[in-house]
Amino acid sequence: MTSHHSAQLSEELAHAAAQYLAREAGRGTMITATRATVSPDGKNATIFVSVFPDAEALHATAFLDRHRDLFRDYLKKGKRIARLPYVRFQLDPEAHGKGLV
C-alpha cells in the first residue's frame, strides 16, 4: 500500500468513524474520532477517539468494543473501500494530555 493510499484510507476511516459515532453514541458522553492509522499492509486500522467527560472513558471503551463489528458493517454498506481493514478503537493518547480524553 502506498503512503498516499494509506493516508487517504486513514482519513476516510476517521471521517466515517466520526459520522458513525455521532449517530450511534449516547448523548451523555461525547466520543469523537480524532484520527486513524492504517498498517503498511492495509490489513489493520486503529481509530483513535477522545471521550468527554473523562470519567466515561471506561464506558466509552466498552461501547466501542461492542460496536467494532457494527462499524465494520457500516463501512461495508456505505463506503467504497476496496479492502476493508480489521478495525479497532483506541483512546487517543495525544488528546488525553490536553484534557480531551
VMD Tcl script that draws the C-alpha trace (Angstrom):
set ca {
  {0.00 0.00 0.00}
  {1.47 3.36 -0.97}
  {1.80 6.08 1.65}
  {-0.67 8.22 -0.29}
  {-3.25 5.42 -0.33}
  {-2.64 4.73 3.37}
  {-3.12 8.41 4.24}
  {-6.28 8.59 2.14}
  {-7.71 5.45 3.76}
  {-6.83 6.75 7.24}
  {-8.65 10.00 6.55}
  {-11.69 8.17 5.16}
  {-11.86 5.84 8.16}
  {-11.59 8.72 10.65}
  {-14.35 10.60 8.86}
  {-16.61 7.53 8.68}
  {-16.00 6.82 12.38}
  {-16.92 10.41 13.26}
  {-20.20 10.06 11.34}
  {-20.97 6.67 12.89}
  {-20.20 7.80 16.44}
  {-22.28 10.96 16.06}
  {-25.22 8.76 15.10}
  {-24.74 5.81 17.48}
  {-23.09 7.09 20.67}
  {-25.27 8.06 23.62}
  {-26.00 11.69 24.33}
  {-24.49 11.68 27.85}
  {-20.96 11.06 26.59}
  {-19.17 12.69 23.69}
  {-16.99 10.24 21.76}
  {-15.06 11.88 18.95}
  {-12.89 10.21 16.33}
  {-9.67 12.22 16.28}
  {-7.60 10.33 13.70}
  {-6.91 6.91 12.22}
  {-3.82 4.94 11.26}
  {-3.52 2.04 8.84}
  {-0.85 -0.66 8.94}
  {1.60 -0.72 6.00}
  {-0.08 -3.82 4.55}
  {-3.54 -2.24 4.87}
  {-4.94 -5.14 6.90}
  {-5.35 -3.33 10.23}
  {-6.54 0.11 11.22}
  {-6.69 1.92 14.53}
  {-9.22 4.67 15.03}
  {-8.27 6.99 17.87}
  {-11.02 8.64 19.89}
  {-11.37 11.26 22.60}
  {-14.02 10.96 25.30}
  {-15.76 13.67 27.31}
  {-16.28 13.65 30.21}
  {-13.08 11.83 31.21}
  {-14.95 9.77 33.80}
  {-16.83 8.00 30.99}
  {-13.72 6.67 29.22}
  {-14.23 3.13 30.55}
  {-17.88 3.05 29.42}
  {-16.93 4.54 26.06}
  {-14.25 1.88 25.54}
  {-16.80 -0.86 26.28}
  {-19.25 0.77 23.84}
  {-16.59 0.91 21.13}
  {-15.66 -2.74 21.68}
  {-19.32 -3.73 21.30}
  {-19.67 -1.65 18.13}
  {-16.49 -2.74 16.34}
  {-18.31 -5.27 14.11}
  {-21.30 -2.96 13.63}
  {-18.95 -0.21 12.49}
  {-17.34 -2.62 10.02}
  {-20.81 -3.45 8.66}
  {-21.47 0.30 8.37}
  {-18.28 0.65 6.33}
  {-19.20 -2.30 4.08}
  {-22.62 -0.87 3.29}
  {-21.90 2.80 2.97}
  {-18.29 3.33 1.98}
  {-16.31 2.39 -1.08}
  {-13.25 0.78 0.44}
  {-11.74 -1.92 -1.75}
  {-10.03 -3.91 1.00}
  {-11.61 -3.26 4.36}
  {-9.07 -3.48 7.20}
  {-9.71 -5.01 10.62}
  {-10.65 -2.00 12.75}
  {-10.02 -1.36 16.41}
  {-10.76 1.69 18.51}
  {-8.32 3.18 21.00}
  {-8.32 6.19 23.30}
  {-6.12 8.88 21.76}
  {-3.08 9.45 23.99}
  {-2.40 12.76 22.23}
  {-5.85 14.05 23.21}
  {-5.51 12.68 26.76}
  {-2.67 15.02 27.72}
  {-4.74 18.01 26.60}
  {-7.79 17.22 28.70}
  {-9.75 15.91 25.73}
  {-9.99 12.26 26.87}
}
mol new
graphics top color blue
foreach p $ca { graphics top sphere $p radius 0.5 }
foreach p [lrange $ca 0 end-1] q [lrange $ca 1 end] { graphics top cylinder $p $q radius 0.2 }
display resetview
